[in-house]
Amino acid sequence: MRLLNKVALITGAARGIGKGIALAYAREGAELFLTDILPDTLRQAATEIQQYAQEKVRTAKMDVSNKVEVNEVVQRAIDEFGRIDILVNNAGIIRINLLVEKPEEEWDLVLNTNLKGPFLVSQAVVREMLRLGIRGKIVTIASLNSKEGEAYTSDYTASKHGLWGLMKSLAYELAPYRINVNCICPGYVDTDLQRGCEMLEADAKNKPWQEIRDYYLAKIPFGYMATPEEIGKVAVFLASSEADYMTGQAVNVCGGAIMH
């Protein structure tokens, strides 16, 4: 078990990629503190995950864009487990809209969740890692949109470009303390979020949903969308000792959708 006795805090863990990572970590022996803004869905996910984690799962509702909430929940995780060895910045949202039609409130919501959120959570967790002398791991879920642009997602793309820049800077700052900071850039992952975006895009373009799904599938050389569990496997590697000499990297997990 590659994460035995390690404590991981995972944001956005109620479903999709976050839940997939939590399951993968549990199977590798990690103790888990899971957060999300959907407490009921999170508790359901935790019940499923607990069978692999020997009851070492705790949950808390947390809005990553709320500094007070973030600091309170991180302190609760420290009180429960005594340490945080691994942080997974996963919580994120997307909205589909042309830039010229995008409300300012929508832009702010996406940037606050996808960029300000990882800043606040990383800040709170890193302070504890430094205080306790932990050589920790930070794994952040970025996106192919950290490296490319895409129509209808200007705010999401801006947030993910910014997130990759934030993590590169943090990698430099934490290298003297041997805290590894890396990103995963998933491509198209078969989640409720992906399907919801496709449906919104279909409405915006007045096209059938299947046509939108086929468009994205055609962009993937492997010909299928990833499962959350496939992202989880890479997240396990980056949190394990096998990745001790990696920092400041953005690993594409996309079936070849981009190759740079």
Number of C-alpha atoms within 10 A of each C-alpha: 11 16 22 14 14 20 25 28 26 25 29 25 30 26 20 19 27 27 25 23 25 36 26 24 29 26 20 19 19 27 26 29 27 27 28 24 17 16 15 12 13 21 20 12 20 25 12 12 23 19 14 19 20 13 14 19 21 18 21 19 19 24 21 29 21 15 17 12 15 23 18 13 23 23 16 15 23 16 10 11 16 13 21 24 24 28 24 27 25 25 25 23 14 23 19 21 19 14 14 7 8 16 11 9 8 15 20 13 16 22 23 19 21 29 24 22 25 26 20 18 25 21 15 18 25 23 11 19 20 14 9 12 13 17 16 26 26 27 25 26 26 30 26 24 20 22 16 13 15 10 10 19 20 20 23 26 25 19 26 26 20 18 25 26 14 15 25 18 13 22 21 15 13 17 14 9 14 17 26 26 27 28 26 25 23 24 23 22 21 15 16 12 16 16 16 15 18 21 19 17 20 17 13 13 11 9 12 13 19 12 12 18 17 12 12 17 16 12 17 18 12 13 14 17 18 20 15 22 19 17 24 21 15 18 25 23 15 26 26 19 13 11 14 16 9 14 24 18 16 24 19 22 21 25 18 14 20 15 8 10
